[in-house]
Amino acid sequence: METRPILITDHAGTVVKEVWDGKNKRYGYPFANAGIELSYGAGKALRAFQDSGLLIVVAASHSGVARDYYTEEQMHQHHAELNQILENEFGVHVMALGLCPHLPDAGCECRKPGIGMPIQIQQQLREKEIEIDLARSIGVGDKIEDCQMARNFEIRTTILIEGGQWTRNRLPKDSPETVIVGSLIEGAYWFRTGKTCLDLV
C-alpha cells in the first residue's frame, strides 16, 4: 500500500465562496442550483499543493441538508460539479470527500471538530491502496474547527484562513503548528516558501 500526505481542506469559505441564500436569508450554503464560484486563487492554490506531492481531499459540512435547504442529491451534484471544475480548469484531482449533512447539535461523529470526515476520507483512500502519511499532511480551513479536526486526527500542521480578529483570538495557545493566512493561495505560498504575506512587508 502506498503512503502519501494529504491536504485536507474545508469546502465553503475555503475552496468555494459562501453564497447568499435569498430564500433562507443567510450566507453559507453553496449547493448545486446556486452555481459554483471558487474562492480567490483557490484552484491555483490546490494545484500548487498537489504539485508539491499532497493528495487533495475535501471535508465538507452540509447542515443545509438537515435544515431542508437543499437535498442530498443536490449536495452530491454540487461536489461532482466542483470536482469537474477543479479537474478541467486547474488539473486538480480531488481524491476523496468527507461529508457531514447533520445539524451542529445532532451529536454525530462527523461534525467538526470530530474526526468522522477524516475517517471517511481514510477509508476511501484505502480502497485506492493509499495510506495517509499524517506526519507530512496538512489541514486547512477558515474556521478554528477545521484546524481542530485535523489536529484531532493527528495532523499537526494546519493553515487557518483568517476571518478577522475574532478568529485569531479563538486560536488555542498551544497551536504553534497553525499558520494564519489571508487566503488559500497565501497558504500555498507559505507551504512552498515558509513565508506569509506579512513577511513581505
C-alpha positions in Angstrom: 0.0 0.0 0.0 1.4 3.4 -1.0 1.8 6.1 1.8 1.0 9.7 0.8 0.5 13.0 2.6 -2.8 14.8 2.1 -4.1 18.3 2.1 -7.5 18.0 3.9 -9.3 21.2 3.0 -12.6 22.7 4.2 -15.2 23.4 1.5 -17.3 26.6 1.9 -15.3 29.7 2.7 -12.1 28.0 1.7 -12.4 26.4 -1.7 -15.7 27.9 -2.8 -17.2 31.2 -1.8 -20.1 31.2 0.6 -23.2 32.3 -1.3 -26.1 34.5 -0.3 -29.2 32.2 0.0 -32.0 34.6 -0.7 -34.7 32.1 0.2 -33.3 31.5 3.7 -31.8 35.0 4.1 -28.3 33.8 5.1 -24.8 33.1 3.8 -23.0 29.8 3.9 -25.0 27.2 1.9 -23.5 26.8 -1.6 -25.3 24.0 -3.4 -25.9 22.8 -6.9 -28.6 25.2 -8.0 -26.7 28.3 -6.8 -23.8 27.7 -9.1 -20.2 27.5 -8.0 -17.7 30.3 -7.5 -14.3 29.5 -6.3 -12.6 31.5 -3.6 -9.8 33.8 -4.7 -6.9 31.8 -6.1 -8.3 28.5 -4.8 -7.8 26.5 -7.9 -4.2 27.6 -8.4 -3.5 27.0 -4.7 -4.8 23.5 -4.7 -2.7 22.8 -7.8 0.3 24.1 -6.1 -0.3 21.8 -3.1 -0.9 18.9 -5.4 2.3 19.6 -7.4 4.2 19.6 -4.1 3.1 16.0 -3.6 0.0 16.3 -1.4 -3.2 14.5 -2.3 -6.2 16.8 -2.3 -9.2 15.7 -0.2 -12.2 17.7 1.0 -14.1 17.7 4.3 -17.4 19.4 3.8 -20.1 20.3 6.4 -23.6 20.4 4.9 -26.1 21.1 7.6 -28.3 22.7 4.9 -29.4 19.1 4.1 -30.7 18.6 7.7 -32.3 22.0 7.6 -34.1 21.1 4.3 -32.4 24.0 2.5 -31.3 21.5 -0.2 -31.3 17.7 -0.8 -28.6 15.1 -0.5 -28.8 14.7 -4.3 -28.1 18.4 -4.7 -25.2 18.1 -2.3 -23.6 15.3 -4.3 -24.3 17.1 -7.6 -22.6 20.2 -6.2 -19.4 18.3 -5.4 -19.4 16.4 -8.7 -19.6 19.8 -10.5 -16.9 21.3 -8.2 -14.6 18.3 -8.9 -15.1 18.7 -12.6 -14.2 22.4 -12.5 -11.1 21.8 -10.5 -10.1 18.9 -12.8 -10.8 20.7 -16.1 -9.6 24.2 -15.3 -6.7 23.5 -12.9 -5.8 19.9 -13.3 -6.6 19.3 -9.6 -7.7 15.7 -8.7 -9.9 15.5 -5.6 -9.0 12.1 -4.3 -11.6 11.7 -1.5 -14.6 13.5 0.0 -15.8 13.5 3.6 -19.4 14.8 4.2 -21.4 15.7 7.2 -25.1 16.5 6.4 -26.2 16.8 10.1 -27.2 19.7 12.3 -24.4 21.1 14.6 -26.2 19.7 17.7 -27.0 16.3 16.2 -24.3 14.6 18.2 -22.8 12.9 15.2 -19.2 11.9 15.0 -18.6 13.6 11.6 -19.3 17.2 12.7 -16.1 19.2 13.0 -14.0 19.1 15.1 -14.8 15.4 15.3 -12.9 13.1 13.1 -15.7 11.3 11.3 -15.0 13.0 8.0 -11.2 12.3 8.0 -12.1 8.7 8.8 -14.4 8.6 5.7 -11.6 10.0 3.7 -9.1 7.5 5.1 -11.5 4.6 4.1 -11.9 6.0 0.6 -8.1 6.3 0.1 -7.5 2.8 1.5 -9.9 1.5 -1.2 -7.4 3.0 -3.6 -4.4 1.3 -1.8 -3.3 4.6 -0.3 -2.4 5.1 3.4 -2.3 8.6 4.8 1.1 9.9 5.9 -0.1 12.0 8.9 3.3 13.5 9.7 3.5 15.2 6.3 -0.1 16.1 5.9 -1.8 19.5 6.3 -5.3 20.6 7.3 -6.7 23.9 6.0 -9.9 25.9 6.6 -11.4 29.2 7.5 -12.7 28.2 11.0 -11.0 27.0 14.2 -12.9 23.8 14.0 -11.3 22.9 10.7 -7.9 23.1 12.3 -9.0 21.3 15.4 -10.5 18.4 13.3 -7.1 17.9 11.6 -5.3 18.0 14.9 -7.7 15.5 16.5 -6.9 13.2 13.5 -3.2 13.7 14.4 -2.4 16.0 11.5 -0.2 18.5 13.3 0.3 21.2 10.7 -2.7 23.4 9.9 -3.4 26.5 8.0 -6.1 28.9 9.2 -7.6 31.4 6.7 -8.2 34.3 9.0 -11.7 35.7 9.2 -10.8 38.7 11.4 -9.5 39.3 14.9 -12.3 37.1 16.3 -10.8 34.0 14.6 -7.3 34.8 15.7 -8.4 35.3 19.3 -10.1 31.9 19.4 -6.9 30.0 18.2 -5.7 27.8 21.1 -2.5 28.9 22.7 -0.9 25.5 22.1 -1.1 25.7 18.3 2.4 26.5 17.2 1.9 24.5 14.0 -1.0 26.6 12.9 -0.1 29.2 10.3 -2.6 32.1 9.9 -3.0 33.4 6.3 -5.5 35.6 4.4 -6.4 33.1 1.7 -5.8 29.6 0.4 -3.4 30.9 -2.2 -1.3 32.5 0.6 -1.4 29.2 2.4 0.1 27.6 -0.7 2.8 30.3 -0.9 3.7 29.7 2.8 3.9 25.9 2.1 6.4 26.4 -0.7 8.4 29.3 0.8 7.9 29.2 4.5 6.7 32.8 4.4 3.3 34.6 4.6 2.4 37.9 3.0 3.2 39.6 6.4 6.8 38.5 6.0 7.0 40.6 2.8 6.1 44.0 4.3 
